[in-house]
Amino acid sequence: MRPIAQAGETGNQLLFLPGVFNETLALLFDAHHYFQSRGVEEQAGLPAGERAMYASEMTRVTMRLTSVMAWIMVRRAIHAGRIEQEKAAVEYRLDGTEICLQHSSETIEQLPYYLGYLADRSRHLYERVHRLDALAYGQMH
Protein backbone atom coordinates (compact mmCIF):
# COMPACT_ATOMS: atom_id res chain seq x y z
CA MET A 1 0.00 0.00 0.00
CA ARG A 2 1.42 3.40 -0.94
CA PRO A 3 1.03 6.73 0.87
CA ILE A 4 -1.67 8.97 -0.55
CA ALA A 5 0.68 11.94 -0.81
CA GLN A 6 4.28 12.95 -0.43
CA ALA A 7 5.62 14.37 2.82
CA GLY A 8 4.89 18.03 3.37
CA GLU A 9 1.83 18.29 1.12
CA THR A 10 -1.47 19.52 2.55
CA GLY A 11 -5.10 19.88 1.55
CA ASN A 12 -6.18 17.32 -1.04
CA GLN A 13 -2.71 15.81 -0.96
CA LEU A 14 -2.51 15.50 2.83
CA LEU A 15 0.24 13.18 3.97
CA PHE A 16 -1.61 10.02 4.86
CA LEU A 17 0.20 6.81 5.58
CA PRO A 18 -1.49 3.44 5.44
CA GLY A 19 -0.17 2.83 8.95
CA VAL A 20 -3.00 4.96 10.37
CA PHE A 21 -5.55 2.77 8.59
CA ASN A 22 -3.82 -0.43 9.72
CA GLU A 23 -3.53 0.82 13.30
CA THR A 24 -7.20 1.78 13.37
CA LEU A 25 -8.33 -1.53 11.91
CA ALA A 26 -6.18 -3.52 14.34
CA LEU A 27 -7.50 -1.50 17.28
CA LEU A 28 -11.09 -1.99 16.09
CA PHE A 29 -10.58 -5.77 15.99
CA ASP A 30 -8.83 -5.74 19.36
CA ALA A 31 -11.62 -3.71 20.99
CA HIS A 32 -14.34 -5.87 19.42
CA HIS A 33 -12.67 -9.05 20.64
CA TYR A 34 -12.21 -7.68 24.14
CA PHE A 35 -15.76 -6.33 24.45
CA GLN A 36 -17.25 -9.61 23.19
CA SER A 37 -15.16 -11.83 25.47
CA ARG A 38 -13.46 -10.62 28.65
CA GLY A 39 -15.25 -7.29 28.67
CA VAL A 40 -18.65 -8.88 29.25
CA GLU A 41 -17.37 -10.73 32.32
CA GLU A 42 -15.41 -7.78 33.66
CA GLN A 43 -18.32 -5.39 33.31
CA ALA A 44 -20.72 -7.80 35.01
CA GLY A 45 -18.40 -8.04 38.03
CA LEU A 46 -18.33 -4.30 38.66
CA PRO A 47 -20.53 -2.37 41.12
CA ALA A 48 -23.43 -0.50 39.46
CA GLY A 49 -21.69 2.90 39.37
CA GLU A 50 -18.57 1.46 37.83
CA ARG A 51 -20.65 -0.49 35.28
CA ALA A 52 -22.07 2.83 34.09
CA MET A 53 -18.53 4.28 33.80
CA TYR A 54 -17.45 1.13 31.96
CA ALA A 55 -20.33 1.42 29.47
CA SER A 56 -19.57 5.11 28.94
CA GLU A 57 -15.88 4.49 28.28
CA MET A 58 -16.65 1.51 26.04
CA THR A 59 -18.93 3.77 24.00
CA ARG A 60 -16.23 6.46 23.82
CA VAL A 61 -13.64 3.93 22.56
CA THR A 62 -16.08 2.68 19.92
CA MET A 63 -16.98 6.22 18.85
CA ARG A 64 -13.33 7.22 18.53
CA LEU A 65 -12.48 4.24 16.37
CA THR A 66 -15.52 4.44 14.09
CA SER A 67 -15.05 8.20 13.65
CA VAL A 68 -11.38 7.74 12.72
CA MET A 69 -12.19 4.93 10.27
CA ALA A 70 -14.92 7.03 8.62
CA TRP A 71 -12.48 9.95 8.31
CA ILE A 72 -9.90 7.68 6.70
CA MET A 73 -12.46 6.43 4.17
CA VAL A 74 -13.35 10.03 3.27
CA ARG A 75 -9.67 10.88 2.74
CA ARG A 76 -9.37 7.88 0.43
CA ALA A 77 -12.49 8.97 -1.46
CA ILE A 78 -11.02 12.46 -1.89
CA HIS A 79 -7.79 11.01 -3.23
CA ALA A 80 -9.74 8.76 -5.63
CA GLY A 81 -11.76 11.76 -6.87
CA ARG A 82 -15.11 10.51 -5.55
CA ILE A 83 -15.53 13.39 -3.06
CA GLU A 84 -14.35 16.96 -3.53
CA GLN A 85 -12.05 18.43 -0.89
CA GLU A 86 -14.42 21.39 -0.39
CA LYS A 87 -17.41 19.11 0.22
CA ALA A 88 -15.42 17.02 2.69
CA ALA A 89 -14.38 20.18 4.54
CA VAL A 90 -18.04 20.98 5.16
CA GLU A 91 -19.78 17.61 5.38
CA TYR A 92 -17.21 14.98 6.34
CA ARG A 93 -15.09 16.30 9.18
CA LEU A 94 -13.91 14.08 12.02
CA ASP A 95 -16.96 13.39 14.20
CA GLY A 96 -17.46 13.46 17.93
CA THR A 97 -14.69 15.80 19.00
CA GLU A 98 -16.43 16.95 22.18
CA ILE A 99 -16.93 13.39 23.39
CA CYS A 100 -13.89 11.70 21.91
CA LEU A 101 -11.33 14.15 23.29
CA GLN A 102 -12.67 13.80 26.83
CA HIS A 103 -10.39 11.91 29.17
CA SER A 104 -10.36 11.34 32.90
CA SER A 105 -7.38 9.50 34.35
CA GLU A 106 -9.32 9.04 37.59
CA THR A 107 -12.14 7.24 35.78
CA ILE A 108 -9.77 5.09 33.73
CA GLU A 109 -7.94 4.00 36.89
CA GLN A 110 -11.20 2.68 38.37
CA LEU A 111 -11.94 0.49 35.35
CA PRO A 112 -10.47 -2.87 34.33
CA TYR A 113 -6.92 -2.62 32.98
CA TYR A 114 -7.61 -3.61 29.39
CA LEU A 115 -10.45 -1.14 28.95
CA GLY A 116 -8.06 1.56 30.16
CA TYR A 117 -5.47 0.34 27.68
CA LEU A 118 -7.99 0.54 24.81
CA ALA A 119 -9.19 3.95 26.00
CA ASP A 120 -5.64 5.32 26.00
CA ARG A 121 -4.72 3.84 22.61
CA SER A 122 -7.95 5.02 20.98
CA ARG A 123 -7.58 8.51 22.49
CA HIS A 124 -4.02 8.89 21.21
CA LEU A 125 -5.07 7.70 17.75
CA TYR A 126 -8.07 10.05 17.73
CA GLU A 127 -5.89 13.00 18.83
CA ARG A 128 -3.46 12.35 15.96
CA VAL A 129 -6.24 12.17 13.40
CA HIS A 130 -7.83 15.27 14.93
CA ARG A 131 -4.59 17.13 14.18
CA LEU A 132 -4.61 15.73 10.62
CA ASP A 133 -8.20 16.88 10.22
CA ALA A 134 -7.20 20.41 11.25
CA LEU A 135 -4.28 20.29 8.81
CA ALA A 136 -6.48 19.06 5.95
CA TYR A 137 -9.44 21.35 6.50
CA GLY A 138 -8.27 24.18 8.71
CA GLN A 139 -9.55 25.08 12.14
CA MET A 140 -13.26 25.09 11.22
CA HIS A 141 -13.91 22.19 13.62
C-alpha positions as CSV (number, residue, x, y, z in Angstrom):
1,M,0.0,0.0,0.0
2,R,1.4,3.4,-0.9
3,P,1.0,6.7,0.9
4,I,-1.7,9.0,-0.6
5,A,0.7,11.9,-0.8
6,Q,4.3,12.9,-0.4
7,A,5.6,14.4,2.8
8,G,4.9,18.0,3.4
9,E,1.8,18.3,1.1
10,T,-1.5,19.5,2.6
11,G,-5.1,19.9,1.5
12,N,-6.2,17.3,-1.0
13,Q,-2.7,15.8,-1.0
14,L,-2.5,15.5,2.8
15,L,0.2,13.2,4.0
16,F,-1.6,10.0,4.9
17,L,0.2,6.8,5.6
18,P,-1.5,3.4,5.4
19,G,-0.2,2.8,8.9
20,V,-3.0,5.0,10.4
21,F,-5.5,2.8,8.6
22,N,-3.8,-0.4,9.7
23,E,-3.5,0.8,13.3
24,T,-7.2,1.8,13.4
25,L,-8.3,-1.5,11.9
26,A,-6.2,-3.5,14.3
27,L,-7.5,-1.5,17.3
28,L,-11.1,-2.0,16.1
29,F,-10.6,-5.8,16.0
30,D,-8.8,-5.7,19.4
31,A,-11.6,-3.7,21.0
32,H,-14.3,-5.9,19.4
33,H,-12.7,-9.1,20.6
34,Y,-12.2,-7.7,24.1
35,F,-15.8,-6.3,24.4
36,Q,-17.3,-9.6,23.2
37,S,-15.2,-11.8,25.5
38,R,-13.5,-10.6,28.7
39,G,-15.2,-7.3,28.7
40,V,-18.7,-8.9,29.2
41,E,-17.4,-10.7,32.3
42,E,-15.4,-7.8,33.7
43,Q,-18.3,-5.4,33.3
44,A,-20.7,-7.8,35.0
45,G,-18.4,-8.0,38.0
46,L,-18.3,-4.3,38.7
47,P,-20.5,-2.4,41.1
48,A,-23.4,-0.5,39.5
49,G,-21.7,2.9,39.4
50,E,-18.6,1.5,37.8
51,R,-20.7,-0.5,35.3
52,A,-22.1,2.8,34.1
53,M,-18.5,4.3,33.8
54,Y,-17.4,1.1,32.0
55,A,-20.3,1.4,29.5
56,S,-19.6,5.1,28.9
57,E,-15.9,4.5,28.3
58,M,-16.6,1.5,26.0
59,T,-18.9,3.8,24.0
60,R,-16.2,6.5,23.8
61,V,-13.6,3.9,22.6
62,T,-16.1,2.7,19.9
63,M,-17.0,6.2,18.8
64,R,-13.3,7.2,18.5
65,L,-12.5,4.2,16.4
66,T,-15.5,4.4,14.1
67,S,-15.0,8.2,13.7
68,V,-11.4,7.7,12.7
69,M,-12.2,4.9,10.3
70,A,-14.9,7.0,8.6
71,W,-12.5,10.0,8.3
72,I,-9.9,7.7,6.7
73,M,-12.5,6.4,4.2
74,V,-13.4,10.0,3.3
75,R,-9.7,10.9,2.7
76,R,-9.4,7.9,0.4
77,A,-12.5,9.0,-1.5
78,I,-11.0,12.5,-1.9
79,H,-7.8,11.0,-3.2
80,A,-9.7,8.8,-5.6
81,G,-11.8,11.8,-6.9
82,R,-15.1,10.5,-5.5
83,I,-15.5,13.4,-3.1
84,E,-14.4,17.0,-3.5
85,Q,-12.1,18.4,-0.9
86,E,-14.4,21.4,-0.4
87,K,-17.4,19.1,0.2
88,A,-15.4,17.0,2.7
89,A,-14.4,20.2,4.5
90,V,-18.0,21.0,5.2
91,E,-19.8,17.6,5.4
92,Y,-17.2,15.0,6.3
93,R,-15.1,16.3,9.2
94,L,-13.9,14.1,12.0
95,D,-17.0,13.4,14.2
96,G,-17.5,13.5,17.9
97,T,-14.7,15.8,19.0
98,E,-16.4,17.0,22.2
99,I,-16.9,13.4,23.4
100,C,-13.9,11.7,21.9
101,L,-11.3,14.1,23.3
102,Q,-12.7,13.8,26.8
103,H,-10.4,11.9,29.2
104,S,-10.4,11.3,32.9
105,S,-7.4,9.5,34.3
106,E,-9.3,9.0,37.6
107,T,-12.1,7.2,35.8
108,I,-9.8,5.1,33.7
109,E,-7.9,4.0,36.9
110,Q,-11.2,2.7,38.4
111,L,-11.9,0.5,35.3
112,P,-10.5,-2.9,34.3
113,Y,-6.9,-2.6,33.0
114,Y,-7.6,-3.6,29.4
115,L,-10.4,-1.1,29.0
116,G,-8.1,1.6,30.2
117,Y,-5.5,0.3,27.7
118,L,-8.0,0.5,24.8
119,A,-9.2,4.0,26.0
120,D,-5.6,5.3,26.0
121,R,-4.7,3.8,22.6
122,S,-7.9,5.0,21.0
123,R,-7.6,8.5,22.5
124,H,-4.0,8.9,21.2
125,L,-5.1,7.7,17.7
126,Y,-8.1,10.1,17.7
127,E,-5.9,13.0,18.8
128,R,-3.5,12.3,16.0
129,V,-6.2,12.2,13.4
130,H,-7.8,15.3,14.9
131,R,-4.6,17.1,14.2
132,L,-4.6,15.7,10.6
133,D,-8.2,16.9,10.2
134,A,-7.2,20.4,11.3
135,L,-4.3,20.3,8.8
136,A,-6.5,19.1,6.0
137,Y,-9.4,21.4,6.5
138,G,-8.3,24.2,8.7
139,Q,-9.5,25.1,12.1
140,M,-13.3,25.1,11.2
141,H,-13.9,22.2,13.6
